[in-house]
Amino acid sequence: MSVRSYRRLRIAVGAVVLLACTVVFADVRDWFEAPAARWLLWPQFGPSVLGFLTDPGWVAAGFLVVLGMTLLLGRVYCAMLCPLGVLMDFSAWLGRRTGARRRLSYRRGRTWLRVAVVAAAVVAVAGGSAWAAGLLEPFSLFGRIVSGTLRPLAGWANNAAALAGWTMPVEVSPVPWTVLGLALGMLGLVVVLALIRGRLWCNTLCPVGAVLGAVSKFSIYRLQIDGSECTACSMCERVCPAQCIDFRNHRIEHSRCVMCLDCVRSCRRSGITLERAVASASGRPRGRLLSAGVGGEYPGGGPGARATVLPSVTRRLLLRGALLLPAAALAGKGDGNRRRRGWGGGRGQGGGGRGRRKGSHSGTCDRDLDQFSKRPSLPPGAISLEHFRSHCTACHLCVSNCPEQVLRPSVTKWGLAGFLQPYQDFDHAFCAYECADCSQVCPTGAIQPLTVDERKGVQTGVAEFFKGRCVVKTQGTACGACAEHCPTAAIQMVPWQNGLTIPEVDPDLCVGCGGCEFICPVTPQKAIVVHGHREHTAARRPLLGRENTVREIKEEFPF
Amino acid sequence: MFDLDRRQFIGGAAATAAGIAWHNPLFAAPERAGEGPWDLVAVRNGGPAEMFESGIKELGGMQAFVKKGQKVVVKPNIAWDKPPAIPANTNPDLVAAVVRHCREAGAAEVVVFDHTCHNWKDTYKRSGIGAAVKSAGGRMEAGNLEDFYREVELPKARILKKTMMHRAILDCDVFINVPVLKHHGSAMLSLAMKNLMGVVWDRRYFHDKGLDQCIADLCFAPRRPDLSIIDAYRILRKHGPQGRAEEDGEIAKYQLLGGNMVALDAAAAKLFGKRPEEVGHIRIASEMGAGEADLEKVRIKRITLPA
């Protein structure tokens, strides 16, 4: 493939990735159904690794393909599959087009920083706060930026159009100020850095860039400067967005190279070529010695020729590591399955709710629990707070794709350990009984995939009724809004005083959807509150008849 | 008071009618042709669309309500994400038949909407109403954006003095209300008056301030239905208003048509097996003079379609 066609491919694929990721995260009109959005993001490295750790399989194997590509050609992922990287290239291109002409020059890499970022990410995930890894992980960061800024904007524009009668309105959950501020700040930082320093972000703060950079040191094909062709015009160094070309020494730092091939294009004498680096194993000079020429014109290389067998050994070790990774993940899978079986296997293993259940039966205001002080609810499929916190990178794909818009990013709801990770906000909406989209769309496995039918058997929280606050008692009027909204008839209106009926909760049937809390008209403290489970349990599903009854006609018209 | 059973009543009515007809052929003629000015038409034993065809004929056809070039709003119950077999929503065949008749009567535009409880996208789809309306030549509108609602005053109401009503209702020429007869956990039954809660924005206010009174107050809204059609082809017997499964629904094959919601609701309550005065909002509405709940005083046309 010629350099020109590679560049075209890179731009085309990059444009598709950027557009697709933007649309998926700003999709207020549900253009992408949940599974489609999930498949679109298959090759995203960060979420794929986490997804593979919870549930290895080809569904989450995208990162293995990326690793393979990196071993073959270097950081192709960074070149065209990373939405944030493409956004940086696009910003820099726009900057150049609008006149801000900026020459870059070779800078030394900051290896210690890159190692520290990766170490921090690994520690964060292992320590049960995956958001910290997601803070800098490019896919999650990109998702948060779009979901926090463009999505509300798109919703607002759509509803303005709907008011004029051009389209149908949509619901968009409000974005917390902290999340909006963080999204705008990060967007500003990324764009400004791209304008002045190209891909600096990718080679300092990006954990994926650091990992792929380490792998690309051993890639089979690598860019090499042919000293015999070089006229020392410095064009390659000036255009390199990664600032990893040292033209004076004819050196390219491959761990920082993002495979844009702009240098190849800039060279007027085809002095930079993509060469098979394996050749070095047969004793030919490589690396720094390329300056002496690789075409065989200067055999023997220059002074300081290194033993070249070393990289190939490292590569072997690395490959073995790549094989070990799935094995480690498989070991973890058994655990995940055990947890999942728990949902179907009747209730009872999540003892957390026991005492509470009694309280909700008695219906007295024995605790001052309300919608502000209760524990929020995790999305169905999240298994437990521990599982969710240690797997959710806070990309907010579920927030964008929730048809009810009940999922919102948290700020303090889950504590610092769960910063930015979504929760169910029953102030604005409630979780649909006939929907499991969040679980289908989650790319990291933080929300394990459920079918709609499976979702109906999961209890994410349980409704608690406080009779002392209920309008039926305080005002003596008929209500029952909570029972109306209950999808499982867990809330029944039972006879009370003066011919009125009052709610009663059967906690076994409750799925914790929050419909009751959402609709309860009592302010400021709601009379019915859904207290989220720390660990999801099973909801009882009674056997229901699937046929209508047929009326027996005693008299044709009873009036 | 003496008790009439049905046979005696029909017999007596037939004798009276025959007597009148004998003495006054001019008065009897419309009666025979089925053009009597009925307050209420009750149809049974047919499909939803079929019962509507014969029912609307008795009220003078849709052209009695819709004139050429008018804007019509049809307001079914589409509140819940349930299929037609769980009768939480109005039957889609009936809604399609109503829309088609409006179009045939020359309506410029037929808009169908509901302020749904579940996500409108889901309810419009699963209820079958979205597709049915489209194929019948109507247009679905959404009800879940506050900006679509305008404040109106209800001076004659007792509690609901002010509320926000959907602009489609306020701006239309003809308003057709198409509720479904169903059990309701809060209001006991959901009928024609209750269905109007789907044209207002803030429903928590109703529950907070007194549900039955607020529903009855809607009879005094500046815009009231010109025609109401209660779908009782399938009746939701329990777990209303949304129902849990098909077993909650009963195939009853009835339909009630008429201009006055109170009379219609009273008749529908009887179809369900309740006395009208048992249902809070019917009792209050009739006390407030919104309509006649005593079916003895209502002129009813009863039609049984051949099976």
Contacts between the chains, C-beta under 8 A, distances in Angstrom:
chain1	res1	chain2	res2	distance
A	30	B	121	7.4
A	159	B	145	6.0
A	159	B	147	7.1
A	162	B	142	7.1
A	162	B	145	6.2
A	163	B	145	7.3
A	163	B	147	5.1
A	163	B	148	7.4
A	168	B	142	4.8
A	169	B	142	5.2
A	169	B	144	6.4
A	169	B	145	3.8
A	169	B	148	7.6
A	171	B	119	7.7
A	171	B	144	6.9
A	403	B	119	5.8
A	403	B	121	7.1
A	403	B	122	7.3
A	404	B	119	5.9
A	432	B	81	6.9
A	432	B	118	6.6
A	432	B	119	6.3
A	432	B	122	7.0
A	433	B	81	7.5
A	434	B	81	5.4
A	434	B	122	6.7
A	434	B	126	7.7
A	435	B	122	7.9
A	471	B	207	6.8
A	471	B	208	6.0
A	475	B	208	7.9
A	475	B	209	7.9
A	475	B	210	7.3
A	477	B	209	7.3
A	477	B	210	4.2
A	477	B	211	6.5
A	477	B	212	7.6
A	477	B	213	7.8
A	478	B	186	5.8
A	478	B	187	6.9
A	478	B	210	7.5
A	478	B	211	4.9
A	478	B	212	5.7
A	478	B	280	6.3
A	479	B	186	5.9
A	479	B	207	4.6
A	479	B	208	7.8
A	479	B	211	6.2
A	480	B	185	4.5
A	480	B	186	3.1
A	480	B	187	7.9
A	480	B	207	7.7
A	480	B	211	7.8
A	481	B	186	6.5
A	481	B	203	7.9
A	481	B	204	7.1
A	481	B	207	4.5
A	483	B	185	4.2
A	483	B	186	7.0
A	484	B	117	7.4
A	484	B	184	7.4
A	484	B	185	5.5
A	484	B	186	5.9
A	484	B	240	8.0
A	484	B	241	5.4
A	484	B	242	6.9
A	485	B	117	6.6
A	485	B	242	7.7
A	487	B	242	6.9
A	487	B	244	7.8
A	488	B	244	6.8
A	489	B	239	4.9
A	489	B	244	5.2
A	492	B	185	7.7
A	493	B	185	4.7
A	493	B	186	7.1
A	501	B	185	7.6
A	519	B	117	8.0
A	519	B	204	6.8
A	519	B	207	7.7
A	520	B	204	8.0
A	521	B	204	3.9
A	521	B	205	7.2
A	521	B	207	4.3
A	521	B	208	3.8
A	522	B	208	7.2
A	544	B	244	5.9
A	544	B	245	3.5
A	544	B	246	7.7
A	544	B	247	5.7
A	545	B	245	6.2
A	545	B	246	6.4
A	545	B	247	3.0
A	546	B	245	6.5
A	546	B	246	5.0
A	546	B	247	7.2
A	547	B	246	5.6
A	547	B	247	6.6
A	548	B	85	6.5
A	548	B	234	6.3
A	548	B	246	5.5
A	548	B	247	7.5
A	548	B	249	4.4
A	548	B	250	6.2
A	548	B	251	5.0
A	549	B	237	7.3
A	549	B	247	7.0
A	549	B	249	7.3
A	549	B	250	4.7
A	549	B	251	7.2
A	550	B	250	7.0
A	550	B	251	4.9
A	551	B	235	7.6
A	551	B	250	5.4
A	551	B	251	6.3
A	551	B	252	4.3
A	551	B	253	7.3
A	555	B	6	5.9
A	556	B	6	7.9
A	556	B	44	6.3
A	556	B	302	7.3
A	556	B	304	5.7
A	557	B	6	7.7
A	557	B	42	5.7
A	557	B	44	7.0
A	557	B	300	7.8
A	557	B	302	5.0
A	558	B	270	4.6
A	558	B	271	6.3
A	558	B	273	7.8
A	559	B	42	7.5
A	559	B	266	7.7
A	559	B	267	5.0
A	559	B	270	4.6
A	559	B	271	7.8
A	559	B	295	4.5
A	559	B	300	6.9
